[in-house]
Amino acid sequence: MESKTVTNAFQETLNPLKLIIHGPPASGKTTIVRRICKRYGAHYVSEKSMIEETLEELRMNIINAKEHATLKSAASPKDIGDGDEEVEEEEELEDEEQGRDMQQDLETEIRGYQEQIHEINSLLSNDGRLPDDYLVRLMRDFLAKPLCQNHGYVLDDFPKTLLQAKELFGQAAEVPKEPGEGQLQERRAEEIAGGEGAARIGDIPLGNASISIIPDFVISLQADDEFLCERLMKISEEDIKNVLDYEEKLIEFRTNNTPDESVLNFFDEAGIHPILIDIAEESIAGDSECILSYLYKIFGPPISGIGLTDEEEEELRKMEMEQRRLKQEAYLINKQLAEDRARQEYENKMEVWAATFEKLQMEEEKILAADSEPLRFYLMKYVFPTLTLGLCEVAKIKPDDPIDYLAEFLFKENPEGKMFDPSYTRNGEELTKATENIS
């Protein structure tokens, strides 16, 4: 009886943080969540990270099972000695049968892991999401694992809908309660239910599994759309890649969190009253350090040996501030370099265009000069050179139809019929094409 009392007291003393952060996109949830995880040694959990870690765990289970099978098959046979031959044969048969059974069990186990991986991958949509019922089941199992139970967890933006919250923390949880769990969880269940007896949320009974994974705190970051848009404009180009679908996510968030259909309503009815933080408030103005300082006072100190001390937290804060400063400096430098490159390319392009335009003007001046020349000079300059070449070719080859041959020669020299256009010059045409390419 005394041992049980000590165990219960120890559980109450080492109560890991279990927390949900709720809020619209671009409100700074993930930054705050990751800092809280480092401070309290809690495990970071999001929809994406949970799926990735679940798949990785299944892959590692397959590797471990294969290694186990290899070690078993390579193990040396048991040294039986000089006993009776019949007994020796019987034991060898038993060992072989046990080996076959163990190998079959391992193969069945590996197939099960492979089927789970295939099932998850086949259900994942293009945007990396799973169907709600399957996603909630995976999340419920994930939060019940020792890593989340012993170190606590911080859920980043999940559950997103009221239905997901009910399925995750309500009657859908069916994991049996471990023996030895004492008064701490019983007291927490009574607090959630608002009285003695089985924990309930409205008319929805909470199973034991729901009590073991249900959060201690729910934090809701709140801000209007105008503030969020202004905050989004200050995000660097590197970070903005993650919020390209911001408008769609914001619409989805507002749709899922109407006054009557909000995730917060579920926890409020459960007795876990959400802590609302208006990040647009003048005293906060979206400052994550101010929000974290406020939350640390609510959560209390971390468990010794798991979370960070005040000195370590201060060192981490300074380190992250320095990293943000260096990142901002690198962003500004890269931005300046990009602007300089764009300016240099523009200047080079303008120089080429100006030189080409000057040459084009010179050609136009030549054309204007040609218009003012006498007819004889015009013919000698623009007609006779090409025509003389054609006549020389006719005299040299002496074709059967010299007129037709001469016509083909002239056409070949000037297929578009521009040779005898006073406004046409080959240099002018080349310069015009060069100008078009530049623009």
ROZA-332207 format. One record per residue (C-alpha): x, y, z; residue in three letters. Coordinates in Angstrom, 3 decimals. Layout:
- X / Y / Z / ala $
...
***
This chain:
- 0.000 / 0.000 / 0.000 / met $
- 2.884 / 2.336 / 0.907 / glu $
- 4.659 / 1.497 / -2.391 / ser $
- 1.527 / 2.415 / -4.357 / lys $
- 1.268 / 5.735 / -2.518 / thr $
- 4.909 / 6.536 / -3.310 / val $
- 4.349 / 5.664 / -6.991 / thr $
- 1.287 / 7.914 / -7.218 / asn $
- 3.139 / 10.780 / -5.529 / ala $
- 6.056 / 10.314 / -7.908 / phe $
- 3.688 / 10.417 / -10.899 / gln $
- 2.120 / 13.639 / -9.645 / glu $
- 5.550 / 15.199 / -9.129 / thr $
- 6.827 / 14.194 / -12.576 / leu $
- 3.833 / 15.302 / -14.572 / asn $
- 5.056 / 15.956 / -18.146 / pro $
- 3.558 / 18.838 / -20.082 / leu $
- 0.762 / 17.957 / -22.528 / lys $
- -0.259 / 20.920 / -24.597 / leu $
- -2.144 / 21.931 / -27.734 / ile $
- -1.386 / 25.159 / -29.613 / ile $
- -4.299 / 26.423 / -31.702 / his $
- -4.401 / 29.433 / -33.990 / gly $
- -4.647 / 30.766 / -37.549 / pro $
- -1.829 / 30.440 / -40.092 / pro $
- 1.036 / 32.964 / -39.827 / ala $
- 0.309 / 33.521 / -36.120 / ser $
- 3.713 / 32.111 / -35.067 / gly $
- 2.444 / 28.809 / -33.614 / lys $
- 5.329 / 26.629 / -34.771 / thr $
- 8.027 / 28.978 / -33.435 / thr $
- 6.366 / 29.043 / -30.014 / ile $
- 5.730 / 25.287 / -30.019 / val $
- 9.354 / 24.409 / -30.750 / arg $
- 10.613 / 26.696 / -27.987 / arg $
- 8.191 / 25.151 / -25.486 / ile $
- 9.329 / 21.658 / -26.540 / cys $
- 12.962 / 22.576 / -25.856 / lys $
- 12.106 / 24.260 / -22.565 / arg $
- 10.067 / 21.358 / -21.144 / tyr $
- 11.654 / 18.431 / -23.007 / gly $
- 8.295 / 17.633 / -24.610 / ala $
- 7.939 / 15.907 / -27.950 / his $
- 6.953 / 18.086 / -30.918 / tyr $
- 3.918 / 16.644 / -32.719 / val $
- 2.198 / 17.884 / -35.852 / ser $
- 0.110 / 16.135 / -38.463 / glu $
- 3.097 / 15.945 / -40.821 / lys $
- 5.714 / 14.963 / -38.226 / ser $
- 3.458 / 12.249 / -36.791 / met $
- 3.034 / 10.604 / -40.202 / ile $
- 6.762 / 10.812 / -40.950 / glu $
- 7.761 / 9.388 / -37.544 / glu $
- 5.173 / 6.602 / -37.796 / thr $
- 6.496 / 5.552 / -41.209 / leu $
- 10.094 / 5.724 / -39.966 / glu $
- 9.237 / 3.583 / -36.929 / glu $
- 7.603 / 0.959 / -39.153 / leu $
- 10.689 / 0.886 / -41.408 / arg $
- 12.956 / 0.462 / -38.370 / met $
- 10.718 / -2.348 / -37.086 / asn $
- 11.192 / -4.163 / -40.404 / ile $
- 14.982 / -3.735 / -40.217 / ile $
- 15.099 / -4.952 / -36.605 / asn $
- 12.875 / -7.946 / -37.376 / ala $
- 15.105 / -8.943 / -40.313 / lys $
- 18.241 / -8.595 / -38.173 / glu $
- 16.600 / -10.701 / -35.462 / his $
- 15.721 / -13.387 / -38.009 / ala $
- 19.304 / -13.381 / -39.335 / thr $
- 20.763 / -13.770 / -35.830 / leu $
- 18.405 / -16.633 / -35.056 / lys $
- 19.259 / -18.479 / -38.270 / ser $
- 23.006 / -17.978 / -37.658 / ala $
- 22.859 / -19.122 / -34.013 / ala $
- 24.785 / -22.319 / -33.272 / ser $
- 22.763 / -25.461 / -32.399 / pro $
- 22.393 / -26.378 / -28.726 / lys $
- 25.100 / -28.692 / -27.312 / asp $
- 23.197 / -31.812 / -26.322 / ile $
- 26.127 / -34.055 / -25.241 / gly $
- 26.311 / -37.868 / -25.181 / asp $
- 22.722 / -38.569 / -24.196 / gly $
- 20.354 / -41.054 / -25.689 / asp $
- 20.118 / -40.805 / -29.528 / glu $
- 16.305 / -40.861 / -29.518 / glu $
- 16.147 / -37.991 / -27.029 / val $
- 18.683 / -36.125 / -29.143 / glu $
- 16.605 / -36.582 / -32.309 / glu $
- 13.413 / -35.474 / -30.525 / glu $
- 15.087 / -32.314 / -29.219 / glu $
- 16.499 / -31.557 / -32.670 / glu $
- 13.031 / -31.918 / -34.183 / leu $
- 11.584 / -29.637 / -31.489 / glu $
- 14.302 / -27.054 / -32.141 / asp $
- 13.660 / -27.178 / -35.887 / glu $
- 9.914 / -26.827 / -35.351 / glu $
- 10.428 / -23.897 / -32.954 / gln $
- 12.792 / -22.290 / -35.462 / gly $
- 10.230 / -22.634 / -38.251 / arg $
- 7.476 / -21.222 / -36.052 / asp $
- 9.684 / -18.278 / -35.031 / met $
- 10.639 / -17.636 / -38.661 / gln $
- 6.982 / -17.675 / -39.697 / gln $
- 6.121 / -15.286 / -36.847 / asp $
- 8.881 / -12.910 / -37.944 / leu $
- 7.757 / -13.070 / -41.576 / glu $
- 4.162 / -12.389 / -40.499 / thr $
- 5.358 / -9.470 / -38.359 / glu $
- 7.382 / -8.006 / -41.257 / ile $
- 4.434 / -8.384 / -43.647 / arg $
- 2.243 / -6.560 / -41.148 / gly $
- 4.663 / -3.617 / -40.992 / tyr $
- 4.950 / -3.540 / -44.792 / gln $
- 1.164 / -3.576 / -45.175 / glu $
- 0.845 / -0.640 / -42.753 / gln $
- 3.439 / 1.361 / -44.714 / ile $
- 1.678 / 0.578 / -47.984 / his $
- -1.700 / 1.492 / -46.485 / glu $
- -0.468 / 4.888 / -45.229 / ile $
- 1.293 / 5.731 / -48.507 / asn $
- -1.742 / 4.705 / -50.559 / ser $
- -4.076 / 6.872 / -48.439 / leu $
- -1.845 / 9.954 / -48.488 / leu $
- -3.242 / 12.579 / -50.850 / ser $
- -1.185 / 14.949 / -52.984 / asn $
- -1.084 / 17.547 / -50.195 / asp $
- 0.257 / 14.979 / -47.692 / gly $
- -3.006 / 14.487 / -45.793 / arg $
- -4.731 / 11.316 / -44.648 / leu $
- -8.486 / 10.723 / -44.350 / pro $
- -9.748 / 12.064 / -41.018 / asp $
- -10.732 / 8.719 / -39.474 / asp $
- -7.384 / 7.102 / -40.299 / tyr $
- -5.411 / 10.202 / -39.294 / leu $
- -7.123 / 10.420 / -35.903 / val $
- -6.470 / 6.713 / -35.234 / arg $
- -2.770 / 7.128 / -36.006 / leu $
- -2.554 / 10.270 / -33.869 / met $
- -4.302 / 8.602 / -30.943 / arg $
- -1.883 / 5.664 / -31.037 / asp $
- 1.068 / 8.041 / -31.416 / phe $
- 0.160 / 10.157 / -28.377 / leu $
- -0.246 / 6.983 / -26.289 / ala $
- 3.368 / 5.906 / -26.983 / lys $
- 5.917 / 6.100 / -24.141 / pro $
- 7.792 / 8.995 / -25.766 / leu $
- 4.745 / 11.272 / -25.545 / cys $
- 3.548 / 9.857 / -22.238 / gln $
- 6.884 / 10.057 / -20.392 / asn $
- 8.195 / 13.318 / -21.834 / his $
- 4.898 / 14.977 / -22.716 / gly $
- 3.928 / 16.440 / -26.057 / tyr $
- 3.057 / 19.726 / -27.716 / val $
- 0.537 / 19.404 / -30.532 / leu $
- 0.982 / 21.969 / -33.283 / asp $
- -2.352 / 22.927 / -34.890 / asp $
- -4.175 / 19.629 / -34.359 / phe $
- -7.030 / 18.794 / -34.058 / pro $
- -8.258 / 21.213 / -36.690 / lys $
- -11.991 / 20.470 / -36.475 / thr $
- -14.503 / 19.795 / -33.729 / leu $
- -15.113 / 16.297 / -35.113 / leu $
- -11.390 / 15.472 / -35.013 / gln $
- -11.222 / 16.623 / -31.388 / ala $
- -14.171 / 14.431 / -30.405 / lys $
- -12.746 / 11.384 / -32.176 / glu $
- -9.231 / 11.913 / -30.813 / leu $
- -10.022 / 12.665 / -27.173 / phe $
- -13.585 / 11.361 / -26.880 / gly $
- -15.248 / 7.958 / -27.116 / gln $
- -13.086 / 6.832 / -30.072 / ala $
- -10.091 / 6.177 / -27.771 / ala $
- -10.003 / 2.484 / -26.915 / glu $
- -6.446 / 1.878 / -25.593 / val $
- -6.704 / 0.029 / -22.230 / pro $
- -5.527 / 1.710 / -19.077 / lys $
- -2.183 / 0.475 / -17.752 / glu $
- -2.274 / -1.120 / -14.298 / pro $
- -0.738 / 0.999 / -11.601 / gly $
- -1.928 / 4.354 / -12.843 / glu $
- -3.006 / 6.097 / -9.689 / gly $
- -4.857 / 9.010 / -8.316 / gln $
- -3.343 / 11.558 / -10.704 / leu $
- -5.292 / 10.385 / -13.735 / gln $
- -8.381 / 9.673 / -11.636 / glu $
- -8.296 / 13.211 / -10.292 / arg $
- -7.705 / 14.591 / -13.806 / arg $
- -10.695 / 12.622 / -15.105 / ala $
- -12.893 / 13.979 / -12.339 / glu $
- -11.760 / 17.527 / -13.058 / glu $
- -12.522 / 17.082 / -16.758 / ile $
- -15.935 / 15.609 / -16.036 / ala $
- -16.713 / 18.315 / -13.514 / gly $
- -17.482 / 15.768 / -10.822 / gly $
- -16.899 / 12.246 / -9.589 / glu $
- -17.178 / 9.068 / -11.610 / gly $
- -16.459 / 8.392 / -15.283 / ala $
- -15.111 / 11.266 / -17.282 / ala $
- -17.578 / 12.675 / -19.793 / arg $
- -17.717 / 15.511 / -22.285 / ile $
- -21.336 / 16.474 / -22.633 / gly $
- -22.950 / 13.175 / -23.602 / asp $
- -19.661 / 11.704 / -24.898 / ile $
- -17.900 / 9.364 / -22.449 / pro $
- -14.104 / 9.623 / -22.288 / leu $
- -12.342 / 6.254 / -22.403 / gly $
- -9.259 / 5.617 / -20.265 / asn $
- -7.031 / 6.179 / -23.275 / ala $
- -8.480 / 9.630 / -23.769 / ser $
- -7.600 / 10.497 / -20.182 / ile $
- -3.992 / 9.363 / -20.669 / ser $
- -3.460 / 11.446 / -23.808 / ile $
- -5.762 / 14.389 / -23.136 / ile $
- -3.851 / 17.705 / -22.852 / pro $
- -3.330 / 19.695 / -19.685 / asp $
- -3.481 / 23.042 / -21.504 / phe $
- -4.966 / 24.406 / -24.703 / val $
- -3.464 / 27.676 / -25.950 / ile $
- -5.265 / 29.649 / -28.657 / ser $
- -3.412 / 32.437 / -30.483 / leu $
- -5.930 / 34.904 / -31.847 / gln $
- -5.643 / 37.751 / -34.360 / ala $
- -7.745 / 39.377 / -37.051 / asp $
- -7.038 / 38.911 / -40.755 / asp $
- -5.590 / 42.410 / -41.181 / glu $
- -2.933 / 41.826 / -38.507 / phe $
- -2.051 / 38.425 / -39.972 / leu $
- -1.629 / 39.903 / -43.460 / cys $
- 0.649 / 42.642 / -42.092 / glu $
- 2.675 / 39.996 / -40.243 / arg $
- 2.891 / 37.917 / -43.397 / leu $
- 4.302 / 40.860 / -45.347 / met $
- 7.267 / 40.993 / -42.952 / lys $
- 8.211 / 37.366 / -43.523 / ile $
- 11.343 / 36.856 / -45.626 / ser $
- 11.117 / 35.396 / -49.113 / glu $
- 12.682 / 32.127 / -47.912 / glu $
- 10.035 / 31.611 / -45.222 / asp $
- 7.139 / 32.768 / -47.381 / ile $
- 7.499 / 29.615 / -49.514 / lys $
- 5.854 / 27.754 / -46.633 / asn $
- 2.779 / 29.999 / -46.678 / val $
- 2.124 / 30.315 / -50.411 / leu $
- -1.322 / 28.808 / -49.819 / asp $
- -1.905 / 31.155 / -46.860 / tyr $
- -5.259 / 32.479 / -48.061 / glu $
- -6.633 / 28.972 / -48.564 / glu $
- -5.413 / 27.888 / -45.104 / lys $
- -6.897 / 30.988 / -43.468 / leu $
- -10.293 / 30.378 / -45.085 / ile $
- -10.157 / 26.749 / -43.916 / glu $
- -9.262 / 27.842 / -40.374 / phe $
- -12.085 / 30.399 / -40.179 / arg $
- -14.554 / 27.827 / -41.567 / thr $
- -13.525 / 25.228 / -38.967 / asn $
- -13.642 / 27.709 / -36.086 / asn $
- -16.980 / 29.446 / -36.180 / thr $
- -18.454 / 30.410 / -32.778 / pro $
- -20.710 / 27.319 / -32.779 / asp $
- -18.283 / 24.827 / -34.378 / glu $
- -14.864 / 25.418 / -32.849 / ser $
- -12.267 / 23.036 / -31.466 / val $
- -12.110 / 25.324 / -28.436 / leu $
- -15.745 / 24.535 / -27.583 / asn $
- -14.854 / 20.870 / -27.132 / phe $
- -12.102 / 21.569 / -24.605 / phe $
- -14.124 / 24.260 / -22.851 / asp $
- -16.938 / 21.756 / -22.263 / glu $
- -14.320 / 19.226 / -21.110 / ala $
- -13.206 / 21.582 / -18.367 / gly $
- -9.886 / 22.349 / -20.060 / ile $
- -10.623 / 26.014 / -20.570 / his $
- -8.528 / 27.373 / -23.455 / pro $
- -6.087 / 30.176 / -22.696 / ile $
- -6.767 / 32.891 / -25.282 / leu $
- -3.872 / 35.144 / -26.294 / ile $
- -4.548 / 38.095 / -28.586 / asp $
- -1.216 / 38.433 / -30.406 / ile $
- -2.410 / 41.680 / -32.014 / ala $
- -2.653 / 43.346 / -28.605 / glu $
- -0.378 / 46.363 / -28.320 / glu $
- 1.554 / 44.959 / -25.332 / ser $
- 2.324 / 41.757 / -27.292 / ile $
- 2.340 / 42.810 / -30.963 / ala $
- 3.199 / 39.291 / -32.081 / gly $
- 6.368 / 39.104 / -29.935 / asp $
- 7.020 / 35.399 / -29.318 / ser $
- 9.308 / 36.110 / -26.327 / glu $
- 6.511 / 37.995 / -24.580 / cys $
- 4.073 / 35.137 / -25.242 / ile $
- 6.565 / 32.508 / -24.062 / leu $
- 7.313 / 34.398 / -20.848 / ser $
- 3.582 / 34.524 / -20.097 / tyr $
- 3.105 / 30.811 / -20.838 / leu $
- 6.112 / 29.727 / -18.765 / tyr $
- 4.503 / 31.339 / -15.724 / lys $
- 1.348 / 29.305 / -16.361 / ile $
- 3.103 / 25.979 / -17.014 / phe $
- 5.566 / 26.321 / -14.153 / gly $
- 9.158 / 25.064 / -14.120 / pro $
- 10.133 / 22.045 / -16.260 / pro $
- 10.908 / 18.614 / -14.816 / ile $
- 14.506 / 18.498 / -13.672 / ser $
- 16.681 / 16.463 / -16.031 / gly $
- 14.150 / 16.618 / -18.888 / ile $
- 13.597 / 20.302 / -19.615 / gly $
- 15.948 / 23.285 / -19.604 / leu $
- 17.017 / 25.325 / -16.610 / thr $
- 16.452 / 29.074 / -16.592 / asp $
- 20.098 / 29.618 / -17.524 / glu $
- 19.885 / 27.148 / -20.411 / glu $
- 16.641 / 28.731 / -21.594 / glu $
- 18.265 / 32.189 / -21.528 / glu $
- 21.246 / 30.848 / -23.475 / glu $
- 18.890 / 29.254 / -26.002 / leu $
- 16.972 / 32.522 / -26.341 / arg $
- 20.178 / 34.450 / -27.016 / lys $
- 21.325 / 31.816 / -29.498 / met $
- 18.046 / 31.927 / -31.414 / glu $
- 18.083 / 35.733 / -31.435 / met $
- 21.609 / 35.630 / -32.878 / glu $
- 20.527 / 33.063 / -35.469 / gln $
- 17.578 / 35.252 / -36.464 / arg $
- 19.887 / 38.265 / -36.710 / arg $
- 22.369 / 36.374 / -38.892 / leu $
- 19.536 / 35.004 / -41.010 / lys $
- 18.113 / 38.494 / -41.470 / gln $
- 21.543 / 39.859 / -42.392 / glu $
- 22.072 / 37.036 / -44.897 / ala $
- 18.633 / 37.713 / -46.364 / tyr $
- 19.384 / 41.434 / -46.735 / leu $
- 22.775 / 40.701 / -48.306 / ile $
- 21.280 / 38.215 / -50.776 / asn $
- 18.497 / 40.683 / -51.556 / lys $
- 21.034 / 43.448 / -52.204 / gln $
- 23.115 / 41.138 / -54.424 / leu $
- 20.021 / 40.158 / -56.396 / ala $
- 19.077 / 43.822 / -56.851 / glu $
- 22.635 / 44.642 / -57.974 / asp $
- 22.583 / 41.783 / -60.490 / arg $
- 19.216 / 42.909 / -61.830 / ala $
- 20.431 / 46.515 / -62.074 / arg $
- 23.634 / 45.445 / -63.886 / gln $
- 21.685 / 43.262 / -66.311 / glu $
- 19.336 / 46.168 / -67.000 / tyr $
- 22.211 / 48.571 / -67.596 / glu $
- 23.964 / 46.112 / -69.926 / asn $
- 20.740 / 45.580 / -71.825 / lys $
- 20.198 / 49.342 / -72.173 / met $
- 23.755 / 49.806 / -73.443 / glu $
- 23.258 / 47.155 / -76.124 / val $
- 19.888 / 48.603 / -77.026 / trp $
- 21.319 / 52.157 / -77.254 / ala $
- 24.175 / 50.994 / -79.508 / ala $
- 21.778 / 49.080 / -81.738 / thr $
- 19.380 / 52.023 / -81.852 / phe $
- 22.242 / 54.318 / -82.889 / glu $
- 23.172 / 51.980 / -85.738 / lys $
- 19.531 / 51.771 / -86.784 / leu $
- 19.349 / 55.570 / -86.876 / gln $
- 22.414 / 55.646 / -89.111 / met $
- 20.732 / 53.197 / -91.509 / glu $
- 17.623 / 55.332 / -91.581 / glu $
- 19.776 / 58.359 / -92.396 / glu $
- 21.331 / 56.411 / -95.268 / lys $
- 17.849 / 55.586 / -96.569 / ile $
- 16.849 / 59.236 / -96.383 / leu $
- 20.041 / 60.181 / -98.231 / ala $
- 19.274 / 57.561 / -100.883 / ala $
- 15.841 / 59.098 / -101.445 / asp $
- 17.479 / 62.396 / -102.331 / ser $
- 20.071 / 60.949 / -104.787 / glu $
- 19.590 / 61.074 / -108.598 / pro $
- 18.035 / 58.096 / -110.375 / leu $
- 21.268 / 57.100 / -112.153 / arg $
- 23.214 / 57.019 / -108.869 / phe $
- 20.364 / 55.115 / -107.275 / tyr $
- 20.439 / 52.475 / -110.046 / leu $
- 24.211 / 52.188 / -109.933 / met $
- 24.228 / 51.738 / -106.161 / lys $
- 21.228 / 49.494 / -105.561 / tyr $
- 20.367 / 47.766 / -108.878 / val $
- 23.395 / 47.392 / -111.132 / phe $
- 25.646 / 45.463 / -108.672 / pro $
- 23.172 / 42.616 / -108.270 / thr $
- 21.945 / 42.771 / -111.861 / leu $
- 25.527 / 42.728 / -113.188 / thr $
- 26.278 / 39.632 / -111.159 / leu $
- 23.229 / 37.964 / -112.648 / gly $
- 24.191 / 38.912 / -116.221 / leu $
- 27.713 / 37.577 / -115.649 / cys $
- 26.259 / 34.294 / -114.458 / glu $
- 24.034 / 34.104 / -117.558 / val $
- 27.022 / 34.775 / -119.858 / ala $
- 29.084 / 32.166 / -118.084 / lys $
- 26.500 / 29.365 / -117.965 / ile $
- 24.502 / 30.218 / -121.109 / lys $
- 21.264 / 28.581 / -120.002 / pro $
- 18.512 / 27.606 / -122.479 / asp $
- 16.149 / 30.164 / -120.943 / asp $
- 18.383 / 33.074 / -119.874 / pro $
- 15.495 / 35.330 / -118.764 / ile $
- 14.082 / 32.677 / -116.450 / asp $
- 17.565 / 31.896 / -115.135 / tyr $
- 18.225 / 35.591 / -114.451 / leu $
- 14.903 / 35.901 / -112.654 / ala $
- 15.732 / 32.905 / -110.441 / glu $
- 19.165 / 34.365 / -109.714 / phe $
- 17.697 / 37.690 / -108.632 / leu $
- 15.086 / 35.935 / -106.503 / phe $
- 17.783 / 33.807 / -104.896 / lys $
- 19.771 / 36.903 / -104.009 / glu $
- 16.674 / 38.563 / -102.560 / asn $
- 13.889 / 36.025 / -101.926 / pro $
- 11.550 / 38.526 / -100.211 / glu $
- 11.733 / 41.009 / -103.080 / gly $
- 13.247 / 43.799 / -100.984 / lys $
- 16.450 / 44.350 / -102.944 / met $
- 14.956 / 47.107 / -105.075 / phe $
- 13.069 / 48.766 / -102.218 / asp $
- 14.784 / 52.117 / -101.591 / pro $
- 14.107 / 51.812 / -97.864 / ser $
- 15.650 / 48.327 / -97.607 / tyr $
- 19.218 / 47.487 / -96.587 / thr $
- 20.557 / 44.217 / -95.241 / arg $
- 22.318 / 45.962 / -92.368 / asn $
- 19.082 / 47.691 / -91.468 / gly $
- 17.183 / 44.403 / -91.424 / glu $
- 19.833 / 42.747 / -89.206 / glu $
- 19.762 / 45.683 / -86.806 / leu $
- 15.957 / 45.568 / -86.651 / thr $
- 16.095 / 41.874 / -85.742 / lys $
- 18.744 / 42.607 / -83.096 / ala $
- 16.514 / 45.299 / -81.601 / thr $
- 13.566 / 42.894 / -81.448 / glu $
- 15.715 / 40.286 / -79.673 / asn $
- 16.843 / 42.815 / -77.084 / ile $
- 13.310 / 43.924 / -76.278 / ser $
***
